[in-house]
Amino acid sequence: MVASEIKSPVSVDPGTPGGCSSSSVHHRKQLSVFFIESDNRRLALGRGYTGGTTPVNIHGKPIPNLSKTGGWIAALFIFGNEMAERMAYFGLSVNMVAFMFYVMHRPFESSSNAVNNFLGISQASSVFGGFLADAYLGRYWTIAIFTTMYLVGLIGITLGASLKMFVPDQSNCGELSLLLGNCEAAKSWQMVYLYTVLYITGFGAAGIRPCVSSFGADQFDEKSKDYKTHLDRFFNFFYLSVTLGAIIAFTLVVYVQMELGWGMAFGTLAMAMGISNALFFAGTPLYRHRLPGGSPLTRVAQVLVASFRKRNAAFTSSEFIGLYEVPGLKSAINGSRKIPHSDDFIWLDKAALQLKEDGLEPSPWKLCTVTQVEEVKILIRLIPIPACTVMLSLVLTEYLTLSVQQAYTLNTHIQHLKLPVTCMPVFPGLSIFLILSLYYSVFVPITRRITGNPHGASQLQRVGIGLAVSIISVAWAGLFENYRRHYAIQHGFEFNFLTQMPDLTAYWLLIQYCLIGVAEVFCIVGLLEFLYEEAPDAMKSIGSAYAALAGGLGCFAATILNNIVKAATRDSDGKSWLSQNINTGRFDCLYWLLTLLSFLNFCVFLWSAHRYKYRAVESEEDKSRALL
């Protein structure tokens, strides 16, 4: 059935938003298959993001003078909260594996999987935080509640690392005893306590992550002519604050752990989160808020139920009145403007199919508005794009563990200065910092000449660039690991996998680190901005949660892939590609497998981006007609 068939058989005001006239069917531009076409809809003379209702203050009242709220000053308080959250997140991710191994005496493989699961759960459960923000609490109160929970979890981890009662006996437990598994194992209740406070921390992160970027973007006036520029710069600076948090975690926190112990290292994270919480609450008078629009899951469920109930109804039926929408400019959803009708997923339009039998006050489980149906369509259309970034998250997760094991066998000296192995992941952060610093002065002018886009590249183009660079990064990792392994065998280090090879520097790893940093900048920043602009007005946090969910699935996928590889490559001697002795394992083969999977994923992304239809936007003509 073509779109022209979906129209009311009776007279309908052609200017009614969400109606079925031809003027309300917008042609959306797709990303060029050649991947260099600019996105005119986001050009300076084209369309920027159009949001929902007027911003309100913390009490839900309209703000009489917007000039005294929001803007970059309000965003700075939000940047501080995100920097501390990322500092704690990366500080735990890089130190918790070592803590479980050296202090809790858990096997390295078990510790690595436990931390991967923690990272995955903390990101995947972000959908719940986004749901609460969009449905009931709003972004501010969701951040306020979960950032406090985050702080409680960090305090619990600090106590667990500081008090002897929470850890097993450390006497007579040297490096050899650790490797042989002869150290006293942690008691069951000690592990239960550690996992409890760890997952309280992860749950706190899950509530913060989907809301912070959206709440920060809410601080800018969408009616301003410079709104698009502010939004682009906001997401870049937002990710810069993420990077600064990671750099501090990989340097200062590691240094504190080496000099003052585990308790002070985790305590540093707790103190940083406490300070950021105080700053976040201090900025409360400056913030602009969006009213929550009610449960998005309920609205989605209503569309699915209503469309199923009317699955046999025909658009040509004599009972057909039209596609249902409330009159006027405002939609029936709090915090959302109307969304014009689109011609895809036609089976969902059955939910808005108004029949004579529906009466004057139909149940929302039998009849939904066009805007409500379009919300569901947008959520479905968005899925393939963040799904294609799961592979990047998988690669990043593998780097956190595999490349650190590589670094243990390499020389990490800079002249007379020896860097701790756990500091190695700081280099992707430094490369991200450098790229973001040069982004507007170098990258944008170059790509502007190619794409014609004043902002350099559209969001989907940036995501694609990031995925392409990640393929190069992991391919290089495989080549270098193959060289490193053969070097270790040739020079008698085959069974000395904890001994550094003095003549082979660890700084060859910087190539893969810096490349993955570049990939992360383009992919994740572009994805966050894309999801914020494309998500329905009343589902911005859910849209941002898509990115976090993709990151969490990448962590789980890394654990699943490792288990499959171990089972599939284990020989009669119990050795596999991922043997604990990296010199007898085949990490290079795993990297090449990741290269192949990344390439296939990139092809899927190109297909998905080419098919993607941007959300429809009312033209000025449509808006003026609606006012008549």
Secondary structure as a PSIPRED ss2 file (coil, helix, strand):
# PSIPRED VFORMAT (PSIPRED V4.0)

   1 M C   1.000  0.000  0.000
   2 V C   1.000  0.000  0.000
   3 A H   0.000  1.000  0.000
   4 S H   0.000  1.000  0.000
   5 E H   0.000  1.000  0.000
   6 I C   1.000  0.000  0.000
   7 K C   1.000  0.000  0.000
   8 S C   1.000  0.000  0.000
   9 P C   1.000  0.000  0.000
  10 V C   1.000  0.000  0.000
  11 S C   1.000  0.000  0.000
  12 V C   1.000  0.000  0.000
  13 D C   1.000  0.000  0.000
  14 P C   1.000  0.000  0.000
  15 G C   1.000  0.000  0.000
  16 T C   1.000  0.000  0.000
  17 P C   1.000  0.000  0.000
  18 G C   1.000  0.000  0.000
  19 G C   1.000  0.000  0.000
  20 C C   1.000  0.000  0.000
  21 S C   1.000  0.000  0.000
  22 S H   0.000  1.000  0.000
  23 S H   0.000  1.000  0.000
  24 S H   0.000  1.000  0.000
  25 V C   1.000  0.000  0.000
  26 H C   1.000  0.000  0.000
  27 H C   1.000  0.000  0.000
  28 R C   1.000  0.000  0.000
  29 K C   1.000  0.000  0.000
  30 Q C   1.000  0.000  0.000
  31 L C   1.000  0.000  0.000
  32 S C   1.000  0.000  0.000
  33 V C   1.000  0.000  0.000
  34 F C   1.000  0.000  0.000
  35 F C   1.000  0.000  0.000
  36 I C   1.000  0.000  0.000
  37 E C   1.000  0.000  0.000
  38 S C   1.000  0.000  0.000
  39 D C   1.000  0.000  0.000
  40 N H   0.000  1.000  0.000
  41 R H   0.000  1.000  0.000
  42 R H   0.000  1.000  0.000
  43 L C   1.000  0.000  0.000
  44 A C   1.000  0.000  0.000
  45 L C   1.000  0.000  0.000
  46 G C   1.000  0.000  0.000
  47 R C   1.000  0.000  0.000
  48 G C   1.000  0.000  0.000
  49 Y C   1.000  0.000  0.000
  50 T C   1.000  0.000  0.000
  51 G C   1.000  0.000  0.000
  52 G C   1.000  0.000  0.000
  53 T C   1.000  0.000  0.000
  54 T C   1.000  0.000  0.000
  55 P C   1.000  0.000  0.000
  56 V E   0.000  0.000  1.000
  57 N C   1.000  0.000  0.000
  58 I C   1.000  0.000  0.000
  59 H C   1.000  0.000  0.000
  60 G C   1.000  0.000  0.000
  61 K C   1.000  0.000  0.000
  62 P E   0.000  0.000  1.000
  63 I C   1.000  0.000  0.000
  64 P C   1.000  0.000  0.000
  65 N C   1.000  0.000  0.000
  66 L H   0.000  1.000  0.000
  67 S H   0.000  1.000  0.000
  68 K H   0.000  1.000  0.000
  69 T C   1.000  0.000  0.000
  70 G C   1.000  0.000  0.000
  71 G H   0.000  1.000  0.000
  72 W H   0.000  1.000  0.000
  73 I H   0.000  1.000  0.000
  74 A H   0.000  1.000  0.000
  75 A H   0.000  1.000  0.000
  76 L H   0.000  1.000  0.000
  77 F H   0.000  1.000  0.000
  78 I H   0.000  1.000  0.000
  79 F H   0.000  1.000  0.000
  80 G H   0.000  1.000  0.000
  81 N H   0.000  1.000  0.000
  82 E H   0.000  1.000  0.000
  83 M H   0.000  1.000  0.000
  84 A H   0.000  1.000  0.000
  85 E H   0.000  1.000  0.000
  86 R H   0.000  1.000  0.000
  87 M H   0.000  1.000  0.000
  88 A H   0.000  1.000  0.000
  89 Y H   0.000  1.000  0.000
  90 F H   0.000  1.000  0.000
  91 G H   0.000  1.000  0.000
  92 L H   0.000  1.000  0.000
  93 S H   0.000  1.000  0.000
  94 V H   0.000  1.000  0.000
  95 N H   0.000  1.000  0.000
  96 M H   0.000  1.000  0.000
  97 V H   0.000  1.000  0.000
  98 A H   0.000  1.000  0.000
  99 F H   0.000  1.000  0.000
 100 M H   0.000  1.000  0.000
 101 F H   0.000  1.000  0.000
 102 Y H   0.000  1.000  0.000
 103 V C   1.000  0.000  0.000
 104 M C   1.000  0.000  0.000
 105 H C   1.000  0.000  0.000
 106 R C   1.000  0.000  0.000
 107 P C   1.000  0.000  0.000
 108 F H   0.000  1.000  0.000
 109 E H   0.000  1.000  0.000
 110 S H   0.000  1.000  0.000
 111 S H   0.000  1.000  0.000
 112 S H   0.000  1.000  0.000
 113 N H   0.000  1.000  0.000
 114 A H   0.000  1.000  0.000
 115 V H   0.000  1.000  0.000
 116 N H   0.000  1.000  0.000
 117 N H   0.000  1.000  0.000
 118 F H   0.000  1.000  0.000
 119 L H   0.000  1.000  0.000
 120 G H   0.000  1.000  0.000
 121 I H   0.000  1.000  0.000
 122 S H   0.000  1.000  0.000
 123 Q H   0.000  1.000  0.000
 124 A H   0.000  1.000  0.000
 125 S C   1.000  0.000  0.000
 126 S H   0.000  1.000  0.000
 127 V H   0.000  1.000  0.000
 128 F H   0.000  1.000  0.000
 129 G H   0.000  1.000  0.000
 130 G H   0.000  1.000  0.000
 131 F H   0.000  1.000  0.000
 132 L H   0.000  1.000  0.000
 133 A H   0.000  1.000  0.000
 134 D H   0.000  1.000  0.000
 135 A H   0.000  1.000  0.000
 136 Y H   0.000  1.000  0.000
 137 L H   0.000  1.000  0.000
 138 G H   0.000  1.000  0.000
 139 R H   0.000  1.000  0.000
 140 Y H   0.000  1.000  0.000
 141 W H   0.000  1.000  0.000
 142 T H   0.000  1.000  0.000
 143 I H   0.000  1.000  0.000
 144 A H   0.000  1.000  0.000
 145 I H   0.000  1.000  0.000
 146 F H   0.000  1.000  0.000
 147 T H   0.000  1.000  0.000
 148 T H   0.000  1.000  0.000
 149 M H   0.000  1.000  0.000
 150 Y H   0.000  1.000  0.000
 151 L H   0.000  1.000  0.000
 152 V H   0.000  1.000  0.000
 153 G H   0.000  1.000  0.000
 154 L H   0.000  1.000  0.000
 155 I H   0.000  1.000  0.000
 156 G H   0.000  1.000  0.000
 157 I H   0.000  1.000  0.000
 158 T H   0.000  1.000  0.000
 159 L H   0.000  1.000  0.000
 160 G H   0.000  1.000  0.000
 161 A H   0.000  1.000  0.000
 162 S H   0.000  1.000  0.000
 163 L C   1.000  0.000  0.000
 164 K H   0.000  1.000  0.000
 165 M H   0.000  1.000  0.000
 166 F H   0.000  1.000  0.000
 167 V C   1.000  0.000  0.000
 168 P C   1.000  0.000  0.000
 169 D C   1.000  0.000  0.000
 170 Q C   1.000  0.000  0.000
 171 S C   1.000  0.000  0.000
 172 N C   1.000  0.000  0.000
 173 C C   1.000  0.000  0.000
 174 G C   1.000  0.000  0.000
 175 E H   0.000  1.000  0.000
 176 L H   0.000  1.000  0.000
 177 S H   0.000  1.000  0.000
 178 L H   0.000  1.000  0.000
 179 L H   0.000  1.000  0.000
 180 L H   0.000  1.000  0.000
 181 G C   1.000  0.000  0.000
 182 N C   1.000  0.000  0.000
 183 C C   1.000  0.000  0.000
 184 E C   1.000  0.000  0.000
 185 A C   1.000  0.000  0.000
 186 A C   1.000  0.000  0.000
 187 K C   1.000  0.000  0.000
 188 S H   0.000  1.000  0.000
 189 W H   0.000  1.000  0.000
 190 Q H   0.000  1.000  0.000
 191 M H   0.000  1.000  0.000
 192 V H   0.000  1.000  0.000
 193 Y H   0.000  1.000  0.000
 194 L H   0.000  1.000  0.000
 195 Y H   0.000  1.000  0.000
 196 T H   0.000  1.000  0.000
 197 V H   0.000  1.000  0.000
 198 L H   0.000  1.000  0.000
 199 Y H   0.000  1.000  0.000
 200 I H   0.000  1.000  0.000
 201 T H   0.000  1.000  0.000
 202 G H   0.000  1.000  0.000
 203 F H   0.000  1.000  0.000
 204 G H   0.000  1.000  0.000
 205 A H   0.000  1.000  0.000
 206 A H   0.000  1.000  0.000
 207 G H   0.000  1.000  0.000
 208 I H   0.000  1.000  0.000
 209 R H   0.000  1.000  0.000
 210 P H   0.000  1.000  0.000
 211 C H   0.000  1.000  0.000
 212 V H   0.000  1.000  0.000
 213 S H   0.000  1.000  0.000
 214 S H   0.000  1.000  0.000
 215 F H   0.000  1.000  0.000
 216 G H   0.000  1.000  0.000
 217 A H   0.000  1.000  0.000
 218 D C   1.000  0.000  0.000
 219 Q C   1.000  0.000  0.000
 220 F C   1.000  0.000  0.000
 221 D C   1.000  0.000  0.000
 222 E C   1.000  0.000  0.000
 223 K C   1.000  0.000  0.000
 224 S C   1.000  0.000  0.000
 225 K C   1.000  0.000  0.000
 226 D C   1.000  0.000  0.000
 227 Y H   0.000  1.000  0.000
 228 K H   0.000  1.000  0.000
 229 T H   0.000  1.000  0.000
 230 H H   0.000  1.000  0.000
 231 L H   0.000  1.000  0.000
 232 D H   0.000  1.000  0.000
 233 R H   0.000  1.000  0.000
 234 F H   0.000  1.000  0.000
 235 F H   0.000  1.000  0.000
 236 N H   0.000  1.000  0.000
 237 F H   0.000  1.000  0.000
 238 F H   0.000  1.000  0.000
 239 Y H   0.000  1.000  0.000
 240 L H   0.000  1.000  0.000
 241 S H   0.000  1.000  0.000
 242 V H   0.000  1.000  0.000
 243 T H   0.000  1.000  0.000
 244 L H   0.000  1.000  0.000
 245 G H   0.000  1.000  0.000
 246 A H   0.000  1.000  0.000
 247 I H   0.000  1.000  0.000
 248 I H   0.000  1.000  0.000
 249 A H   0.000  1.000  0.000
 250 F H   0.000  1.000  0.000
 251 T H   0.000  1.000  0.000
 252 L H   0.000  1.000  0.000
 253 V H   0.000  1.000  0.000
 254 V H   0.000  1.000  0.000
 255 Y H   0.000  1.000  0.000
 256 V H   0.000  1.000  0.000
 257 Q H   0.000  1.000  0.000
 258 M H   0.000  1.000  0.000
 259 E H   0.000  1.000  0.000
 260 L H   0.000  1.000  0.000
 261 G C   1.000  0.000  0.000
 262 W H   0.000  1.000  0.000
 263 G H   0.000  1.000  0.000
 264 M H   0.000  1.000  0.000
 265 A H   0.000  1.000  0.000
 266 F H   0.000  1.000  0.000
 267 G H   0.000  1.000  0.000
 268 T H   0.000  1.000  0.000
 269 L H   0.000  1.000  0.000
 270 A H   0.000  1.000  0.000
 271 M H   0.000  1.000  0.000
 272 A H   0.000  1.000  0.000
 273 M H   0.000  1.000  0.000
 274 G H   0.000  1.000  0.000
 275 I H   0.000  1.000  0.000
 276 S H   0.000  1.000  0.000
 277 N H   0.000  1.000  0.000
 278 A H   0.000  1.000  0.000
 279 L H   0.000  1.000  0.000
 280 F H   0.000  1.000  0.000
 281 F H   0.000  1.000  0.000
 282 A H   0.000  1.000  0.000
 283 G C   1.000  0.000  0.000
 284 T H   0.000  1.000  0.000
 285 P H   0.000  1.000  0.000
 286 L H   0.000  1.000  0.000
 287 Y C   1.000  0.000  0.000
 288 R C   1.000  0.000  0.000
 289 H E   0.000  0.000  1.000
 290 R C   1.000  0.000  0.000
 291 L C   1.000  0.000  0.000
 292 P C   1.000  0.000  0.000
 293 G C   1.000  0.000  0.000
 294 G C   1.000  0.000  0.000
 295 S C   1.000  0.000  0.000
 296 P H   0.000  1.000  0.000
 297 L H   0.000  1.000  0.000
 298 T H   0.000  1.000  0.000
 299 R H   0.000  1.000  0.000
 300 V H   0.000  1.000  0.000
 301 A H   0.000  1.000  0.000
 302 Q H   0.000  1.000  0.000
 303 V H   0.000  1.000  0.000
 304 L H   0.000  1.000  0.000
 305 V H   0.000  1.000  0.000
 306 A H   0.000  1.000  0.000
 307 S H   0.000  1.000  0.000
 308 F H   0.000  1.000  0.000
 309 R H   0.000  1.000  0.000
 310 K C   1.000  0.000  0.000
 311 R C   1.000  0.000  0.000
 312 N C   1.000  0.000  0.000
 313 A C   1.000  0.000  0.000
 314 A C   1.000  0.000  0.000
 315 F C   1.000  0.000  0.000
 316 T C   1.000  0.000  0.000
 317 S C   1.000  0.000  0.000
 318 S C   1.000  0.000  0.000
 319 E C   1.000  0.000  0.000
 320 F E   0.000  0.000  1.000
 321 I E   0.000  0.000  1.000
 322 G E   0.000  0.000  1.000
 323 L E   0.000  0.000  1.000
 324 Y C   1.000  0.000  0.000
 325 E C   1.000  0.000  0.000
 326 V C   1.000  0.000  0.000
 327 P C   1.000  0.000  0.000
 328 G C   1.000  0.000  0.000
 329 L C   1.000  0.000  0.000
 330 K E   0.000  0.000  1.000
 331 S C   1.000  0.000  0.000
 332 A C   1.000  0.000  0.000
 333 I C   1.000  0.000  0.000
 334 N C   1.000  0.000  0.000
 335 G C   1.000  0.000  0.000
 336 S C   1.000  0.000  0.000
 337 R E   0.000  0.000  1.000
 338 K C   1.000  0.000  0.000
 339 I C   1.000  0.000  0.000
 340 P C   1.000  0.000  0.000
 341 H C   1.000  0.000  0.000
 342 S C   1.000  0.000  0.000
 343 D C   1.000  0.000  0.000
 344 D C   1.000  0.000  0.000
 345 F C   1.000  0.000  0.000
 346 I H   0.000  1.000  0.000
 347 W H   0.000  1.000  0.000
 348 L H   0.000  1.000  0.000
 349 D H   0.000  1.000  0.000
 350 K H   0.000  1.000  0.000
 351 A H   0.000  1.000  0.000
 352 A H   0.000  1.000  0.000
 353 L E   0.000  0.000  1.000
 354 Q E   0.000  0.000  1.000
 355 L E   0.000  0.000  1.000
 356 K H   0.000  1.000  0.000
 357 E H   0.000  1.000  0.000
 358 D H   0.000  1.000  0.000
 359 G C   1.000  0.000  0.000
 360 L C   1.000  0.000  0.000
 361 E C   1.000  0.000  0.000
 362 P C   1.000  0.000  0.000
 363 S C   1.000  0.000  0.000
 364 P C   1.000  0.000  0.000
 365 W C   1.000  0.000  0.000
 366 K C   1.000  0.000  0.000
 367 L C   1.000  0.000  0.000
 368 C C   1.000  0.000  0.000
 369 T C   1.000  0.000  0.000
 370 V H   0.000  1.000  0.000
 371 T H   0.000  1.000  0.000
 372 Q H   0.000  1.000  0.000
 373 V H   0.000  1.000  0.000
 374 E H   0.000  1.000  0.000
 375 E H   0.000  1.000  0.000
 376 V H   0.000  1.000  0.000
 377 K H   0.000  1.000  0.000
 378 I H   0.000  1.000  0.000
 379 L H   0.000  1.000  0.000
 380 I H   0.000  1.000  0.000
 381 R H   0.000  1.000  0.000
 382 L H   0.000  1.000  0.000
 383 I C   1.000  0.000  0.000
 384 P H   0.000  1.000  0.000
 385 I H   0.000  1.000  0.000
 386 P H   0.000  1.000  0.000
 387 A H   0.000  1.000  0.000
 388 C C   1.000  0.000  0.000
 389 T C   1.000  0.000  0.000
 390 V H   0.000  1.000  0.000
 391 M H   0.000  1.000  0.000
 392 L H   0.000  1.000  0.000
 393 S H   0.000  1.000  0.000
 394 L H   0.000  1.000  0.000
 395 V H   0.000  1.000  0.000
 396 L H   0.000  1.000  0.000
 397 T H   0.000  1.000  0.000
 398 E H   0.000  1.000  0.000
 399 Y H   0.000  1.000  0.000
 400 L H   0.000  1.000  0.000
 401 T H   0.000  1.000  0.000
 402 L H   0.000  1.000  0.000
 403 S H   0.000  1.000  0.000
 404 V H   0.000  1.000  0.000
 405 Q H   0.000  1.000  0.000
 406 Q H   0.000  1.000  0.000
 407 A H   0.000  1.000  0.000
 408 Y H   0.000  1.000  0.000
 409 T C   1.000  0.000  0.000
 410 L E   0.000  0.000  1.000
 411 N E   0.000  0.000  1.000
 412 T C   1.000  0.000  0.000
 413 H E   0.000  0.000  1.000
 414 I E   0.000  0.000  1.000
 415 Q C   1.000  0.000  0.000
 416 H C   1.000  0.000  0.000
 417 L E   0.000  0.000  1.000
 418 K E   0.000  0.000  1.000
 419 L C   1.000  0.000  0.000
 420 P C   1.000  0.000  0.000
 421 V H   0.000  1.000  0.000
 422 T H   0.000  1.000  0.000
 423 C H   0.000  1.000  0.000
 424 M C   1.000  0.000  0.000
 425 P C   1.000  0.000  0.000
 426 V H   0.000  1.000  0.000
 427 F H   0.000  1.000  0.000
 428 P H   0.000  1.000  0.000
 429 G H   0.000  1.000  0.000
 430 L H   0.000  1.000  0.000
 431 S H   0.000  1.000  0.000
 432 I H   0.000  1.000  0.000
 433 F H   0.000  1.000  0.000
 434 L H   0.000  1.000  0.000
 435 I H   0.000  1.000  0.000
 436 L H   0.000  1.000  0.000
 437 S H   0.000  1.000  0.000
 438 L H   0.000  1.000  0.000
 439 Y H   0.000  1.000  0.000
 440 Y H   0.000  1.000  0.000
 441 S H   0.000  1.000  0.000
 442 V H   0.000  1.000  0.000
 443 F H   0.000  1.000  0.000
 444 V H   0.000  1.000  0.000
 445 P H   0.000  1.000  0.000
 446 I H   0.000  1.000  0.000
 447 T H   0.000  1.000  0.000
 448 R H   0.000  1.000  0.000
 449 R H   0.000  1.000  0.000
 450 I H   0.000  1.000  0.000
 451 T H   0.000  1.000  0.000
 452 G C   1.000  0.000  0.000
 453 N C   1.000  0.000  0.000
 454 P C   1.000  0.000  0.000
 455 H C   1.000  0.000  0.000
 456 G C   1.000  0.000  0.000
 457 A C   1.000  0.000  0.000
 458 S C   1.000  0.000  0.000
 459 Q H   0.000  1.000  0.000
 460 L H   0.000  1.000  0.000
 461 Q H   0.000  1.000  0.000
 462 R H   0.000  1.000  0.000
 463 V H   0.000  1.000  0.000
 464 G H   0.000  1.000  0.000
 465 I H   0.000  1.000  0.000
 466 G H   0.000  1.000  0.000
 467 L H   0.000  1.000  0.000
 468 A H   0.000  1.000  0.000
 469 V H   0.000  1.000  0.000
 470 S H   0.000  1.000  0.000
 471 I H   0.000  1.000  0.000
 472 I H   0.000  1.000  0.000
 473 S H   0.000  1.000  0.000
 474 V H   0.000  1.000  0.000
 475 A H   0.000  1.000  0.000
 476 W H   0.000  1.000  0.000
 477 A H   0.000  1.000  0.000
 478 G H   0.000  1.000  0.000
 479 L H   0.000  1.000  0.000
 480 F H   0.000  1.000  0.000
 481 E H   0.000  1.000  0.000
 482 N H   0.000  1.000  0.000
 483 Y H   0.000  1.000  0.000
 484 R H   0.000  1.000  0.000
 485 R H   0.000  1.000  0.000
 486 H H   0.000  1.000  0.000
 487 Y H   0.000  1.000  0.000
 488 A H   0.000  1.000  0.000
 489 I H   0.000  1.000  0.000
 490 Q H   0.000  1.000  0.000
 491 H C   1.000  0.000  0.000
 492 G C   1.000  0.000  0.000
 493 F C   1.000  0.000  0.000
 494 E C   1.000  0.000  0.000
 495 F C   1.000  0.000  0.000
 496 N C   1.000  0.000  0.000
 497 F C   1.000  0.000  0.000
 498 L C   1.000  0.000  0.000
 499 T C   1.000  0.000  0.000
 500 Q C   1.000  0.000  0.000
 501 M E   0.000  0.000  1.000
 502 P E   0.000  0.000  1.000
 503 D E   0.000  0.000  1.000
 504 L E   0.000  0.000  1.000
 505 T E   0.000  0.000  1.000
 506 A H   0.000  1.000  0.000
 507 Y H   0.000  1.000  0.000
 508 W H   0.000  1.000  0.000
 509 L H   0.000  1.000  0.000
 510 L H   0.000  1.000  0.000
 511 I H   0.000  1.000  0.000
 512 Q H   0.000  1.000  0.000
 513 Y H   0.000  1.000  0.000
 514 C H   0.000  1.000  0.000
 515 L H   0.000  1.000  0.000
 516 I H   0.000  1.000  0.000
 517 G H   0.000  1.000  0.000
 518 V H   0.000  1.000  0.000
 519 A H   0.000  1.000  0.000
 520 E H   0.000  1.000  0.000
 521 V H   0.000  1.000  0.000
 522 F H   0.000  1.000  0.000
 523 C H   0.000  1.000  0.000
 524 I H   0.000  1.000  0.000
 525 V H   0.000  1.000  0.000
 526 G H   0.000  1.000  0.000
 527 L H   0.000  1.000  0.000
 528 L H   0.000  1.000  0.000
 529 E H   0.000  1.000  0.000
 530 F H   0.000  1.000  0.000
 531 L H   0.000  1.000  0.000
 532 Y H   0.000  1.000  0.000
 533 E H   0.000  1.000  0.000
 534 E H   0.000  1.000  0.000
 535 A C   1.000  0.000  0.000
 536 P C   1.000  0.000  0.000
 537 D H   0.000  1.000  0.000
 538 A H   0.000  1.000  0.000
 539 M H   0.000  1.000  0.000
 540 K H   0.000  1.000  0.000
 541 S H   0.000  1.000  0.000
 542 I H   0.000  1.000  0.000
 543 G H   0.000  1.000  0.000
 544 S H   0.000  1.000  0.000
 545 A H   0.000  1.000  0.000
 546 Y H   0.000  1.000  0.000
 547 A H   0.000  1.000  0.000
 548 A H   0.000  1.000  0.000
 549 L H   0.000  1.000  0.000
 550 A H   0.000  1.000  0.000
 551 G H   0.000  1.000  0.000
 552 G H   0.000  1.000  0.000
 553 L H   0.000  1.000  0.000
 554 G H   0.000  1.000  0.000
 555 C H   0.000  1.000  0.000
 556 F H   0.000  1.000  0.000
 557 A H   0.000  1.000  0.000
 558 A H   0.000  1.000  0.000
 559 T H   0.000  1.000  0.000
 560 I H   0.000  1.000  0.000
 561 L H   0.000  1.000  0.000
 562 N H   0.000  1.000  0.000
 563 N H   0.000  1.000  0.000
 564 I H   0.000  1.000  0.000
 565 V H   0.000  1.000  0.000
 566 K H   0.000  1.000  0.000
 567 A H   0.000  1.000  0.000
 568 A H   0.000  1.000  0.000
 569 T H   0.000  1.000  0.000
 570 R C   1.000  0.000  0.000
 571 D C   1.000  0.000  0.000
 572 S C   1.000  0.000  0.000
 573 D C   1.000  0.000  0.000
 574 G C   1.000  0.000  0.000
 575 K C   1.000  0.000  0.000
 576 S C   1.000  0.000  0.000
 577 W C   1.000  0.000  0.000
 578 L C   1.000  0.000  0.000
 579 S C   1.000  0.000  0.000
 580 Q C   1.000  0.000  0.000
 581 N C   1.000  0.000  0.000
 582 I C   1.000  0.000  0.000
 583 N C   1.000  0.000  0.000
 584 T C   1.000  0.000  0.000
 585 G C   1.000  0.000  0.000
 586 R C   1.000  0.000  0.000
 587 F H   0.000  1.000  0.000
 588 D H   0.000  1.000  0.000
 589 C H   0.000  1.000  0.000
 590 L H   0.000  1.000  0.000
 591 Y H   0.000  1.000  0.000
 592 W H   0.000  1.000  0.000
 593 L H   0.000  1.000  0.000
 594 L H   0.000  1.000  0.000
 595 T H   0.000  1.000  0.000
 596 L H   0.000  1.000  0.000
 597 L H   0.000  1.000  0.000
 598 S H   0.000  1.000  0.000
 599 F H   0.000  1.000  0.000
 600 L H   0.000  1.000  0.000
 601 N H   0.000  1.000  0.000
 602 F H   0.000  1.000  0.000
 603 C H   0.000  1.000  0.000
 604 V H   0.000  1.000  0.000
 605 F H   0.000  1.000  0.000
 606 L H   0.000  1.000  0.000
 607 W H   0.000  1.000  0.000
 608 S H   0.000  1.000  0.000
 609 A H   0.000  1.000  0.000
 610 H H   0.000  1.000  0.000
 611 R H   0.000  1.000  0.000
 612 Y C   1.000  0.000  0.000
 613 K C   1.000  0.000  0.000
 614 Y C   1.000  0.000  0.000
 615 R C   1.000  0.000  0.000
 616 A C   1.000  0.000  0.000
 617 V C   1.000  0.000  0.000
 618 E C   1.000  0.000  0.000
 619 S C   1.000  0.000  0.000
 620 E H   0.000  1.000  0.000
 621 E H   0.000  1.000  0.000
 622 D H   0.000  1.000  0.000
 623 K H   0.000  1.000  0.000
 624 S H   0.000  1.000  0.000
 625 R H   0.000  1.000  0.000
 626 A H   0.000  1.000  0.000
 627 L H   0.000  1.000  0.000
 628 L C   1.000  0.000  0.000
